[in-house]
Amino acid sequence: MKLLLDTCTFLWLLLEDAAVPDAVWAMVRDPSNELYLSVASAWEIATKYKLGRLALPEPPARFVPKYREANQIASLPLEEEAALQVYKLPDLHADPFDRILVSQAILHSLVIVTPDELIRQYPVRTAW
């Protein structure tokens, strides 16, 4: 299965946060699953870090690739087609980062691993 990690999911997995259900841990540890982190999530992390809304042990330019690669999570580029598909989505979620993740998941047939109830209302497969 191809899994697209929501930004919060990526961060919580790294922190081994208790909010992550056992079923999610099992999915991300299953070697038959492919894990992806969107460049939109890297952008979101960098933005929140710059605004002082996200504390990290090191700057995002080192943090994101270091931990993504260490955990065998592929980087999912943001292509024009996914960006342009956003206008087709219903206005359920105001967060542009989450809306682009939904578009990418639709375009690439990915399952979004997220606790976000608003994302779950879109016509996209989710897991949590």
Z-matrix of the N, CA and C atoms (Angstrom, degrees):
N
C 1 1.444
C 2 1.534 1 107.62
N 3 1.326 2 116.34 1 143.68
C 4 1.459 3 122.25 2 178.01
C 5 1.523 4 108.44 3 -98.15
N 6 1.332 5 116.50 4 118.18
C 7 1.454 6 122.36 5 -174.43
C 8 1.522 7 111.27 6 -112.77
N 9 1.317 8 116.46 7 125.47
C 10 1.453 9 122.91 8 175.61
C 11 1.526 10 107.44 9 -100.92
N 12 1.318 11 116.51 10 116.15
C 13 1.456 12 120.61 11 -178.23
C 14 1.525 13 110.66 12 -80.96
N 15 1.313 14 115.40 13 126.87
C 16 1.457 15 119.98 14 171.41
C 17 1.529 16 106.48 15 -63.90
N 18 1.306 17 117.78 16 156.12
C 19 1.464 18 121.79 17 -178.18
C 20 1.520 19 111.50 18 -56.05
N 21 1.320 20 116.97 19 -47.60
C 22 1.467 21 119.90 20 -179.28
C 23 1.529 22 110.71 21 -64.44
N 24 1.312 23 117.33 22 -35.42
C 25 1.464 24 120.64 23 178.73
C 26 1.519 25 110.20 24 -63.89
N 27 1.323 26 117.25 25 -45.92
C 28 1.469 27 121.47 26 177.66
C 29 1.528 28 109.96 27 -55.70
N 30 1.318 29 117.12 28 -49.27
C 31 1.458 30 121.02 29 -178.05
C 32 1.521 31 111.83 30 -65.97
N 33 1.322 32 117.54 31 -42.44
C 34 1.465 33 120.52 32 -179.80
C 35 1.520 34 111.60 33 -66.11
N 36 1.327 35 117.17 34 -37.06
C 37 1.463 36 119.75 35 177.17
C 38 1.519 37 110.87 36 -62.47
N 39 1.332 38 116.58 37 -42.15
C 40 1.464 39 120.32 38 179.37
C 41 1.520 40 111.74 39 -64.06
N 42 1.333 41 115.69 40 -36.10
C 43 1.467 42 121.19 41 -179.50
C 44 1.524 43 112.37 42 -83.94
N 45 1.337 44 116.04 43 -4.01
C 46 1.469 45 121.97 44 -174.86
C 47 1.527 46 110.15 45 51.67
N 48 1.328 47 114.59 46 46.11
C 49 1.453 48 123.07 47 -177.98
C 50 1.526 49 111.03 48 -66.21
N 51 1.311 50 115.55 49 138.48
C 52 1.468 51 121.42 50 179.92
C 53 1.523 52 112.33 51 -66.35
N 54 1.330 53 117.95 52 -15.31
C 55 1.469 54 121.19 53 179.38
C 56 1.523 55 111.95 54 -70.54
N 57 1.326 56 117.40 55 -16.37
C 58 1.471 57 121.00 56 -179.55
C 59 1.531 58 108.73 57 -80.09
N 60 1.325 59 117.36 58 118.53
C 61 1.473 60 120.65 59 -179.60
C 62 1.535 61 112.13 60 -66.02
N 63 1.318 62 114.88 61 154.78
C 64 1.467 63 120.78 62 178.65
C 65 1.527 64 111.72 63 -57.07
N 66 1.328 65 117.22 64 -36.04
C 67 1.470 66 120.49 65 -179.43
C 68 1.530 67 110.95 66 -63.32
N 69 1.321 68 117.20 67 -35.87
C 70 1.468 69 120.88 68 178.12
C 71 1.520 70 109.36 69 -69.65
N 72 1.328 71 116.94 70 -44.04
C 73 1.470 72 119.83 71 176.68
C 74 1.522 73 110.43 72 -56.41
N 75 1.313 74 116.83 73 -43.06
C 76 1.467 75 120.83 74 -179.66
C 77 1.530 76 110.69 75 -62.87
N 78 1.325 77 117.25 76 -41.72
C 79 1.466 78 120.53 77 179.88
C 80 1.522 79 111.68 78 -63.94
N 81 1.332 80 116.76 79 -46.65
C 82 1.468 81 118.86 80 -175.96
C 83 1.526 82 112.06 81 -73.17
N 84 1.301 83 117.16 82 -22.95
C 85 1.474 84 120.47 83 178.03
C 86 1.521 85 112.81 84 -87.69
N 87 1.316 86 117.15 85 -12.76
C 88 1.464 87 121.51 86 -179.68
C 89 1.533 88 108.87 87 -71.75
N 90 1.330 89 117.66 88 114.80
C 91 1.469 90 120.00 89 -176.51
C 92 1.529 91 114.23 90 -65.11
N 93 1.319 92 117.82 91 -13.71
C 94 1.463 93 119.61 92 178.53
C 95 1.537 94 111.71 93 -81.14
N 96 1.336 95 117.42 94 -12.34
C 97 1.458 96 121.46 95 178.15
C 98 1.526 97 110.13 96 -90.81
N 99 1.334 98 115.14 97 144.44
C 100 1.463 99 121.27 98 175.45
C 101 1.524 100 107.97 99 -101.38
N 102 1.340 101 116.02 100 130.02
C 103 1.462 102 121.02 101 -178.40
C 104 1.519 103 110.29 102 -105.97
N 105 1.344 104 115.15 103 138.73
C 106 1.461 105 121.56 104 -179.67
C 107 1.520 106 110.13 105 -132.69
N 108 1.330 107 114.64 106 145.33
C 109 1.459 108 122.31 107 169.58
C 110 1.518 109 106.31 108 -124.43
N 111 1.303 110 116.39 109 123.30
C 112 1.457 111 121.13 110 -178.97
C 113 1.526 112 110.99 111 -70.58
N 114 1.324 113 116.30 112 146.86
C 115 1.459 114 119.50 113 172.73
C 116 1.534 115 109.70 114 -62.01
N 117 1.324 116 117.49 115 -22.76
C 118 1.469 117 120.34 116 174.95
C 119 1.528 118 110.07 117 -64.44
N 120 1.324 119 117.76 118 -34.36
C 121 1.467 120 120.67 119 176.56
C 122 1.523 121 110.70 120 -69.92
N 123 1.332 122 116.81 121 -39.10
C 124 1.465 123 119.93 122 175.63
C 125 1.528 124 109.40 123 -60.99
N 126 1.322 125 116.38 124 -41.86
C 127 1.466 126 122.27 125 177.75
C 128 1.535 127 110.16 126 -62.11
N 129 1.324 128 116.91 127 -44.03
C 130 1.463 129 121.48 128 179.50
C 131 1.532 130 110.32 129 -62.90
N 132 1.317 131 117.48 130 -43.93
C 133 1.461 132 121.59 131 178.99
C 134 1.529 133 110.16 132 -61.18
N 135 1.332 134 116.99 133 -46.56
C 136 1.461 135 121.06 134 179.82
C 137 1.532 136 111.43 135 -62.69
N 138 1.329 137 116.36 136 -40.66
C 139 1.466 138 121.49 137 179.62
C 140 1.524 139 111.06 138 -63.94
N 141 1.320 140 117.16 139 -48.13
C 142 1.467 141 120.98 140 -178.48
C 143 1.531 142 111.13 141 -67.48
N 144 1.319 143 116.52 142 -35.43
C 145 1.465 144 120.99 143 176.41
C 146 1.532 145 109.87 144 -62.64
N 147 1.314 146 116.37 145 -47.50
C 148 1.473 147 122.18 146 -178.90
C 149 1.526 148 110.96 147 -61.31
N 150 1.337 149 116.76 148 -37.45
C 151 1.468 150 121.69 149 -179.54
C 152 1.532 151 112.93 150 -79.90
N 153 1.346 152 116.66 151 -3.29
C 154 1.456 153 120.51 152 -179.22
C 155 1.512 154 114.03 153 78.29
N 156 1.334 155 117.07 154 16.19
C 157 1.467 156 121.75 155 -178.88
C 158 1.525 157 112.97 156 -98.12
N 159 1.349 158 116.39 157 0.78
C 160 1.457 159 120.55 158 179.88
C 161 1.523 160 108.62 159 -145.19
N 162 1.324 161 115.73 160 117.68
C 163 1.461 162 120.66 161 177.11
C 164 1.524 163 108.82 162 -89.87
N 165 1.314 164 116.06 163 132.75
C 166 1.461 165 122.06 164 177.60
C 167 1.526 166 108.42 165 -131.00
N 168 1.327 167 117.71 166 153.88
C 169 1.461 168 120.14 167 179.28
C 170 1.528 169 113.73 168 -71.15
N 171 1.324 170 116.28 169 -15.03
C 172 1.464 171 121.51 170 177.84
C 173 1.530 172 107.66 171 -155.79
N 174 1.321 173 117.88 172 164.21
C 175 1.471 174 119.83 173 -178.60
C 176 1.528 175 112.20 174 -57.45
N 177 1.336 176 116.71 175 149.50
C 178 1.467 177 121.07 176 -176.98
C 179 1.527 178 114.34 177 -55.70
N 180 1.323 179 117.38 178 -33.07
C 181 1.472 180 120.03 179 -178.67
C 182 1.528 181 111.93 180 -62.42
N 183 1.303 182 117.21 181 -25.71
C 184 1.472 183 120.65 182 174.62
C 185 1.525 184 111.11 183 -97.77
N 186 1.331 185 115.63 184 -41.76
C 187 1.463 186 121.35 185 -174.30
C 188 1.527 187 112.94 186 -59.81
N 189 1.315 188 116.81 187 -53.48
C 190 1.466 189 120.47 188 -173.49
C 191 1.529 190 112.10 189 -61.42
N 192 1.337 191 119.84 190 -56.41
C 193 1.469 192 117.86 191 -178.60
C 194 1.530 193 113.08 192 -64.29
N 195 1.320 194 116.70 193 -36.39
C 196 1.468 195 120.45 194 -179.39
C 197 1.525 196 111.43 195 -59.62
N 198 1.329 197 116.71 196 -50.94
C 199 1.459 198 120.45 197 -176.45
C 200 1.527 199 112.42 198 -79.38
N 201 1.318 200 116.58 199 -29.07
C 202 1.465 201 119.28 200 175.89
C 203 1.520 202 109.40 201 -65.23
N 204 1.315 203 116.60 202 -49.32
C 205 1.467 204 120.86 203 -178.83
C 206 1.531 205 111.84 204 -67.15
N 207 1.336 206 117.75 205 -39.87
C 208 1.462 207 121.67 206 179.93
C 209 1.526 208 111.80 207 -62.17
N 210 1.326 209 115.74 208 -26.37
C 211 1.472 210 120.46 209 -179.02
C 212 1.520 211 112.60 210 -105.07
N 213 1.313 212 116.54 211 14.71
C 214 1.469 213 123.20 212 177.35
C 215 1.528 214 112.40 213 54.32
N 216 1.325 215 114.20 214 47.94
C 217 1.462 216 121.59 215 177.88
C 218 1.526 217 107.06 216 -108.92
N 219 1.307 218 116.13 217 121.47
C 220 1.467 219 120.84 218 -178.59
C 221 1.524 220 110.36 219 -77.65
N 222 1.312 221 115.06 220 149.77
C 223 1.456 222 121.17 221 175.18
C 224 1.526 223 108.39 222 -84.42
N 225 1.335 224 116.38 223 128.70
C 226 1.463 225 121.34 224 177.96
C 227 1.522 226 108.45 225 -101.52
N 228 1.344 227 116.99 226 111.04
C 229 1.465 228 119.28 227 -179.62
C 230 1.528 229 111.67 228 -66.02
N 231 1.298 230 114.78 229 156.80
C 232 1.463 231 120.73 230 176.62
C 233 1.522 232 107.55 231 -98.91
N 234 1.312 233 116.14 232 113.45
C 235 1.450 234 120.86 233 -178.91
C 236 1.529 235 110.49 234 -102.64
N 237 1.311 236 113.52 235 160.11
C 238 1.456 237 120.73 236 -176.96
C 239 1.522 238 112.24 237 -55.70
N 240 1.309 239 117.43 238 -41.91
C 241 1.469 240 121.05 239 -177.65
C 242 1.527 241 111.62 240 -58.42
N 243 1.339 242 116.99 241 -43.02
C 244 1.469 243 120.05 242 178.74
C 245 1.521 244 110.78 243 -66.84
N 246 1.323 245 116.32 244 -40.91
C 247 1.462 246 119.91 245 179.59
C 248 1.524 247 111.13 246 -62.64
N 249 1.310 248 116.62 247 -40.98
C 250 1.462 249 120.20 248 -177.75
C 251 1.522 250 112.95 249 -75.98
N 252 1.312 251 117.57 250 -20.08
C 253 1.465 252 121.27 251 179.65
C 254 1.531 253 111.85 252 -74.18
N 255 1.322 254 117.96 253 -17.06
C 256 1.459 255 122.07 254 -177.27
C 257 1.529 256 111.84 255 -55.84
N 258 1.325 257 117.01 256 -35.57
C 259 1.470 258 118.74 257 -177.38
C 260 1.531 259 112.40 258 -65.25
N 261 1.323 260 117.25 259 -20.57
C 262 1.458 261 120.88 260 179.85
C 263 1.532 262 112.82 261 -79.47
N 264 1.325 263 117.02 262 -14.79
C 265 1.463 264 120.40 263 -176.45
C 266 1.518 265 111.44 264 -77.80
N 267 1.322 266 117.51 265 143.34
C 268 1.463 267 119.61 266 174.02
C 269 1.536 268 109.14 267 -64.92
N 270 1.314 269 116.77 268 155.15
C 271 1.459 270 122.02 269 -177.25
C 272 1.531 271 111.81 270 -82.19
N 273 1.319 272 116.21 271 60.58
C 274 1.457 273 121.01 272 -179.59
C 275 1.520 274 111.71 273 -87.04
N 276 1.311 275 116.34 274 -30.19
C 277 1.460 276 121.99 275 -174.27
C 278 1.521 277 109.06 276 -127.68
N 279 1.310 278 117.24 277 129.37
C 280 1.463 279 120.78 278 -179.19
C 281 1.527 280 112.62 279 -85.41
N 282 1.325 281 117.68 280 -16.99
C 283 1.465 282 121.24 281 -176.49
C 284 1.524 283 110.23 282 -74.04
N 285 1.339 284 117.54 283 115.49
C 286 1.471 285 119.64 284 -177.35
C 287 1.531 286 112.86 285 -65.05
N 288 1.327 287 118.03 286 -29.65
C 289 1.463 288 120.36 287 178.42
C 290 1.530 289 110.32 288 -65.85
N 291 1.321 290 116.31 289 -43.42
C 292 1.460 291 119.56 290 179.39
C 293 1.526 292 111.53 291 -68.59
N 294 1.306 293 116.89 292 -36.36
C 295 1.467 294 120.02 293 179.12
C 296 1.533 295 110.92 294 -64.85
N 297 1.327 296 117.67 295 -37.46
C 298 1.460 297 119.10 296 178.92
C 299 1.526 298 110.01 297 -71.25
N 300 1.322 299 118.38 298 -34.43
C 301 1.471 300 120.14 299 175.61
C 302 1.522 301 110.63 300 -61.40
N 303 1.325 302 116.13 301 -41.44
C 304 1.469 303 120.08 302 177.53
C 305 1.530 304 109.71 303 -61.25
N 306 1.319 305 117.16 304 -45.91
C 307 1.471 306 120.57 305 179.28
C 308 1.525 307 111.18 306 -60.47
N 309 1.322 308 116.84 307 -43.89
C 310 1.464 309 119.82 308 179.35
C 311 1.527 310 111.24 309 -64.59
N 312 1.323 311 116.79 310 -40.24
C 313 1.461 312 119.78 311 179.54
C 314 1.523 313 110.96 312 -63.61
N 315 1.309 314 117.45 313 -40.19
C 316 1.459 315 121.30 314 177.57
C 317 1.526 316 110.00 315 -64.57
N 318 1.323 317 116.56 316 -48.63
C 319 1.461 318 121.90 317 -177.10
C 320 1.527 319 112.57 318 -61.68
N 321 1.340 320 116.89 319 -39.10
C 322 1.467 321 120.94 320 -174.48
C 323 1.528 322 113.84 321 -105.53
N 324 1.323 323 117.33 322 8.67
C 325 1.471 324 122.43 323 -178.75
C 326 1.531 325 111.79 324 53.50
N 327 1.322 326 114.88 325 52.52
C 328 1.463 327 121.74 326 -179.85
C 329 1.525 328 110.39 327 -103.96
N 330 1.317 329 115.60 328 155.62
C 331 1.458 330 122.38 329 172.75
C 332 1.525 331 106.69 330 -98.56
N 333 1.332 332 117.30 331 123.81
C 334 1.462 333 120.34 332 178.58
C 335 1.524 334 108.88 333 -84.83
N 336 1.312 335 115.82 334 124.71
C 337 1.466 336 121.45 335 177.88
C 338 1.529 337 106.48 336 -93.95
N 339 1.334 338 115.00 337 103.93
C 340 1.459 339 120.71 338 -172.27
C 341 1.523 340 112.24 339 -153.84
N 342 1.339 341 116.09 340 147.00
C 343 1.461 342 119.45 341 171.49
C 344 1.532 343 111.90 342 -90.27
N 345 1.316 344 117.68 343 -2.72
C 346 1.463 345 123.61 344 -173.02
C 347 1.535 346 111.34 345 -72.17
N 348 1.314 347 115.32 346 111.86
C 349 1.467 348 121.25 347 -178.68
C 350 1.529 349 112.15 348 -64.25
N 351 1.325 350 117.87 349 -31.07
C 352 1.463 351 120.04 350 179.63
C 353 1.527 352 110.87 351 -67.90
N 354 1.308 353 117.47 352 -39.45
C 355 1.466 354 120.39 353 177.44
C 356 1.520 355 109.89 354 -63.04
N 357 1.313 356 116.61 355 -36.61
C 358 1.472 357 121.09 356 -178.63
C 359 1.528 358 113.19 357 -66.00
N 360 1.328 359 117.40 358 -14.70
C 361 1.465 360 120.73 359 178.91
C 362 1.528 361 112.65 360 -83.06
N 363 1.316 362 116.84 361 -11.74
C 364 1.470 363 120.64 362 178.82
C 365 1.525 364 110.58 363 -80.92
N 366 1.332 365 116.49 364 161.14
C 367 1.470 366 119.65 365 179.63
C 368 1.539 367 110.44 366 -79.28
N 369 1.330 368 114.53 367 66.81
C 370 1.454 369 121.73 368 -178.10
C 371 1.532 370 108.27 369 -144.32
N 372 1.310 371 115.25 370 148.19
C 373 1.472 372 118.22 371 178.70
C 374 1.528 373 109.37 372 -76.66
N 375 1.328 374 115.57 373 137.02
C 376 1.452 375 121.21 374 178.62
C 377 1.514 376 109.26 375 -131.92
N 378 1.319 377 114.83 376 163.16
C 379 1.456 378 120.94 377 174.97
C 380 1.527 379 108.15 378 -142.48
N 381 1.300 380 114.54 379 143.46
C 382 1.454 381 121.74 380 171.80
C 383 1.481 382 108.02 381 -168.45
